[in-house]
Amino acid sequence: MMADFDPKLLGVLGGVIRMSVRLLAVLMVLVILMGVVDVGWTLYQKLMTPPKYILTISDMLATFGAFMAVLIAIEIFINITIYLKNNVIHVQIVIATALMAIARKVIILDLETVEPAYLWGIALIVLTMSIAYGITRKLGNDATGDHA
């Protein structure tokens, strides 16, 4: 049914999508900058709370979670820029971003408050995402001849 579409209309719609993706890239940079400020502010507050200059384990985990959130935002920005350059979404990068997000969840997880079924679910997600990443990496390397 693609023959029914007006090429001019498709061109206009494609232009709208490209502008939308550019706007998303700009907005993601703002989110990243705000995230970096938040990490700095959170760290400052934790260090200034008595006992000063000491981070507890829970403080460190909260800080790690904030760092990971910024890194995930950076990965999403990379996904957006790759899409802008190649007009394609690279599945391997999306899976790597998802792995980072689930790793963040694991890092900040309070094992004393979660149900065992939740932990099994997280474990299953990590396992399947890792397998998917390995498969896409192998397929990508085979397709390009790159064995890095």
TORKOL-4160 file (C-alpha; in steps of 0.2 Angstrom, whole numbers, padded with zeros to 4 digits, m for minus):
148
<pt num="1" X="0000" Y="0000" Z="0000"/>
<pt num="2" X="0015" Y="0012" Z="0000"/>
<pt num="3" X="0012" Y="0016" Z="m0018"/>
<pt num="4" X="m0004" Y="0025" Z="m0012"/>
<pt num="5" X="0006" Y="0038" Z="m0002"/>
<pt num="6" X="0011" Y="0055" Z="m0009"/>
<pt num="7" X="0030" Y="0057" Z="m0010"/>
<pt num="8" X="0028" Y="0075" Z="m0005"/>
<pt num="9" X="0018" Y="0070" Z="0010"/>
<pt num="10" X="0031" Y="0057" Z="0015"/>
<pt num="11" X="0045" Y="0070" Z="0013"/>
<pt num="12" X="0036" Y="0082" Z="0024"/>
<pt num="13" X="0032" Y="0069" Z="0037"/>
<pt num="14" X="0050" Y="0063" Z="0037"/>
<pt num="15" X="0056" Y="0081" Z="0040"/>
<pt num="16" X="0044" Y="0082" Z="0055"/>
<pt num="17" X="0052" Y="0066" Z="0062"/>
<pt num="18" X="0070" Y="0073" Z="0059"/>
<pt num="19" X="0066" Y="0089" Z="0068"/>
<pt num="20" X="0057" Y="0080" Z="0082"/>
<pt num="21" X="0073" Y="0069" Z="0084"/>
<pt num="22" X="0084" Y="0085" Z="0084"/>
<pt num="23" X="0073" Y="0092" Z="0097"/>
<pt num="24" X="0074" Y="0076" Z="0108"/>
<pt num="25" X="0093" Y="0077" Z="0106"/>
<pt num="26" X="0093" Y="0095" Z="0113"/>
<pt num="27" X="0081" Y="0091" Z="0127"/>
<pt num="28" X="0092" Y="0075" Z="0132"/>
<pt num="29" X="0107" Y="0087" Z="0133"/>
<pt num="30" X="0097" Y="0097" Z="0145"/>
<pt num="31" X="0092" Y="0082" Z="0155"/>
<pt num="32" X="0110" Y="0076" Z="0156"/>
<pt num="33" X="0116" Y="0093" Z="0162"/>
<pt num="34" X="0102" Y="0094" Z="0176"/>
<pt num="35" X="0107" Y="0076" Z="0181"/>
<pt num="36" X="0125" Y="0081" Z="0183"/>
<pt num="37" X="0120" Y="0095" Z="0194"/>
<pt num="38" X="0109" Y="0084" Z="0204"/>
<pt num="39" X="0123" Y="0071" Z="0206"/>
<pt num="40" X="0134" Y="0086" Z="0212"/>
<pt num="41" X="0121" Y="0093" Z="0224"/>
<pt num="42" X="0116" Y="0076" Z="0231"/>
<pt num="43" X="0135" Y="0072" Z="0234"/>
<pt num="44" X="0137" Y="0089" Z="0242"/>
<pt num="45" X="0122" Y="0087" Z="0254"/>
<pt num="46" X="0128" Y="0069" Z="0259"/>
<pt num="47" X="0145" Y="0075" Z="0263"/>
<pt num="48" X="0139" Y="0090" Z="0273"/>
<pt num="49" X="0126" Y="0080" Z="0283"/>
<pt num="50" X="0134" Y="0075" Z="0300"/>
<pt num="51" X="0145" Y="0066" Z="0302"/>
<pt num="52" X="0153" Y="0078" Z="0289"/>
<pt num="53" X="0164" Y="0071" Z="0274"/>
<pt num="54" X="0158" Y="0053" Z="0278"/>
<pt num="55" X="0147" Y="0043" Z="0266"/>
<pt num="56" X="0137" Y="0028" Z="0272"/>
<pt num="57" X="0134" Y="0013" Z="0262"/>
<pt num="58" X="0116" Y="0019" Z="0258"/>
<pt num="59" X="0123" Y="0037" Z="0253"/>
<pt num="60" X="0135" Y="0028" Z="0241"/>
<pt num="61" X="0122" Y="0018" Z="0234"/>
<pt num="62" X="0111" Y="0033" Z="0231"/>
<pt num="63" X="0125" Y="0042" Z="0223"/>
<pt num="64" X="0129" Y="0027" Z="0212"/>
<pt num="65" X="0111" Y="0027" Z="0207"/>
<pt num="66" X="0111" Y="0045" Z="0202"/>
<pt num="67" X="0128" Y="0043" Z="0192"/>
<pt num="68" X="0120" Y="0028" Z="0183"/>
<pt num="69" X="0104" Y="0038" Z="0179"/>
<pt num="70" X="0116" Y="0051" Z="0170"/>
<pt num="71" X="0125" Y="0038" Z="0161"/>
<pt num="72" X="0109" Y="0030" Z="0155"/>
<pt num="73" X="0104" Y="0047" Z="0149"/>
<pt num="74" X="0120" Y="0049" Z="0140"/>
<pt num="75" X="0117" Y="0032" Z="0132"/>
<pt num="76" X="0100" Y="0037" Z="0126"/>
<pt num="77" X="0108" Y="0053" Z="0119"/>
<pt num="78" X="0120" Y="0042" Z="0109"/>
<pt num="79" X="0106" Y="0032" Z="0103"/>
<pt num="80" X="0097" Y="0048" Z="0097"/>
<pt num="81" X="0113" Y="0055" Z="0088"/>
<pt num="82" X="0116" Y="0038" Z="0079"/>
<pt num="83" X="0098" Y="0039" Z="0073"/>
<pt num="84" X="0101" Y="0056" Z="0067"/>
<pt num="85" X="0117" Y="0051" Z="0058"/>
<pt num="86" X="0111" Y="0034" Z="0051"/>
<pt num="87" X="0092" Y="0036" Z="0051"/>
<pt num="88" X="0092" Y="0018" Z="0060"/>
<pt num="89" X="0090" Y="0012" Z="0077"/>
<pt num="90" X="0105" Y="0001" Z="0082"/>
<pt num="91" X="0097" Y="m0013" Z="0092"/>
<pt num="92" X="0114" Y="m0018" Z="0101"/>
<pt num="93" X="0115" Y="0000" Z="0108"/>
<pt num="94" X="0097" Y="0000" Z="0114"/>
<pt num="95" X="0100" Y="m0017" Z="0123"/>
<pt num="96" X="0116" Y="m0010" Z="0131"/>
<pt num="97" X="0106" Y="0005" Z="0137"/>
<pt num="98" X="0093" Y="m0007" Z="0144"/>
<pt num="99" X="0107" Y="m0017" Z="0153"/>
<pt num="100" X="0113" Y="m0001" Z="0160"/>
<pt num="101" X="0096" Y="0003" Z="0167"/>
<pt num="102" X="0093" Y="m0014" Z="0175"/>
<pt num="103" X="0111" Y="m0014" Z="0182"/>
<pt num="104" X="0106" Y="0003" Z="0190"/>
<pt num="105" X="0091" Y="m0005" Z="0197"/>
<pt num="106" X="0102" Y="m0020" Z="0204"/>
<pt num="107" X="0114" Y="m0007" Z="0212"/>
<pt num="108" X="0101" Y="0003" Z="0221"/>
<pt num="109" X="0091" Y="m0012" Z="0226"/>
<pt num="110" X="0087" Y="m0014" Z="0244"/>
<pt num="111" X="0088" Y="m0033" Z="0246"/>
<pt num="112" X="0079" Y="m0032" Z="0263"/>
<pt num="113" X="0063" Y="m0025" Z="0257"/>
<pt num="114" X="0060" Y="m0035" Z="0240"/>
<pt num="115" X="0051" Y="m0051" Z="0238"/>
<pt num="116" X="0060" Y="m0066" Z="0231"/>
<pt num="117" X="0049" Y="m0066" Z="0216"/>
<pt num="118" X="0055" Y="m0049" Z="0212"/>
<pt num="119" X="0073" Y="m0054" Z="0213"/>
<pt num="120" X="0070" Y="m0069" Z="0201"/>
<pt num="121" X="0061" Y="m0057" Z="0189"/>
<pt num="122" X="0076" Y="m0045" Z="0189"/>
<pt num="123" X="0088" Y="m0060" Z="0187"/>
<pt num="124" X="0078" Y="m0066" Z="0172"/>
<pt num="125" X="0079" Y="m0049" Z="0164"/>
<pt num="126" X="0097" Y="m0048" Z="0167"/>
<pt num="127" X="0100" Y="m0065" Z="0160"/>
<pt num="128" X="0089" Y="m0062" Z="0144"/>
<pt num="129" X="0096" Y="m0045" Z="0141"/>
<pt num="130" X="0114" Y="m0052" Z="0142"/>
<pt num="131" X="0110" Y="m0066" Z="0130"/>
<pt num="132" X="0102" Y="m0054" Z="0118"/>
<pt num="133" X="0117" Y="m0042" Z="0119"/>
<pt num="134" X="0128" Y="m0056" Z="0116"/>
<pt num="135" X="0118" Y="m0062" Z="0101"/>
<pt num="136" X="0117" Y="m0045" Z="0093"/>
<pt num="137" X="0136" Y="m0042" Z="0096"/>
<pt num="138" X="0140" Y="m0058" Z="0088"/>
<pt num="139" X="0128" Y="m0055" Z="0073"/>
<pt num="140" X="0135" Y="m0037" Z="0072"/>
<pt num="141" X="0153" Y="m0043" Z="0072"/>
<pt num="142" X="0149" Y="m0057" Z="0059"/>
<pt num="143" X="0141" Y="m0045" Z="0048"/>
<pt num="144" X="0155" Y="m0032" Z="0048"/>
<pt num="145" X="0170" Y="m0043" Z="0050"/>
<pt num="146" X="0174" Y="m0034" Z="0066"/>
<pt num="147" X="0180" Y="m0045" Z="0080"/>
<pt num="148" X="0184" Y="m0033" Z="0093"/>
